[in-house]
């Protein structure tokens, strides 16, 4: 899971008449992503100073590269650095080590009109007992969200409840052994248990995208769950990574299936999170890379997916996962253009905790539906997620300077 911050000037022409509106757009002040008073209203002076120095450090590529091995080594030999990590990078990008520890973050976001997506971010496990425990933890996030408007959506990864290499074998259409057949049935049962609980509680849940060589199996599971649970309301979302050149057509094809079979298609629309890994594997194995040829093509397809979704809002619900200001403004403008309520249940904006608060809180202030990913889990287990966030940030042109510039602007406004 990750959102690439790529700016584009592509604004598609809206000519379709298939959109049916649900009423007047909610009134609100003119949307501005430069309003730092709103963006950081939930942040104390101490929070701002911590974020400033943290982003300054992340911006130093050397520290990001050497930090993971040094940190892992220090933790493995028992050096007392857990407290330092928890007070800095963990606090910036994670809600806590447990669901209960996330409560202050949930309340803080809610005070600014932003929802929470509880994301149990333990990854890289490979044992059946761990998969069962992860299933149970994901169900606990649904239970926590049940009846609490501050947690409007939940999320999970299929590789959290099933072995990566098993999914890889399924995608390659290789014959499973008898033991693997039983293992696959257990994975399907875990996914069904999670989705059934989400349906029973009326809490929507997203299935995150993963690497292309296991994604077809994930897509099939997601569609099966939508057929079962998205008949009346939006409960299950699949994720479409638009940095793949085939995913805009996949979105449209899946929507055609949903229309034919009378269920709501749930689509989390992101740019993507595995670009370097995807290109490297394709080159090593001699197949055509699934990744777009350039950033402009990704931006074009992302914006087209947003356009298509708004045009088909009656049976297509989206979570627009992006740190891209142009994409956020495009979606907001489309809703206004078609007189769609800002808080229509089929439209959500989403960003990661600790990033792009200027987008999240200004959108929420204008009464759009917004929810931030709030990762949580034991510090050592969540470290891969944290290091990936840092590495992605340094790879995103302009992201750090934008974050730092906004923080500096707000500190000057406050006079601190």
ABEGO torsion letter per residue (X at the ends): XBBBBBBBABBBBBABAABBBAEBBBBBBBBBAABAAAAAAABBAAAAAAAAAAAAAAABAAAAAAAAAAAAAAAAAGBBAAAAAAABAAAAABAEABAAAAAAAAAAAAAAGBBBBBBBABBGBABAAAAAAAAAAAAAAAAAABGBAABABBBBBAAAABBAAAAAAAAAGBBBBAAAAAAAAAAAAAAAAAAAAAAAAGBBBBBBBBBAAAAAAAAAAAAAAAAAAAAABBABBBBBBAABAAAAAAAAAAAAAAAAAGBBBBBBBBAEAAAAAAAAAAAAAGBBBABBABAAAAAAAAAAAAAAAAAAAAABBBBBBBABAAAAAAAAAAAAAAGBBAABAABBBBBBBGBGAAAAAAAAAAGBBBBBBBBBEBAAAAAAAAAAAAAAAAABBGAAAAAAAAAAAAAAAAGX
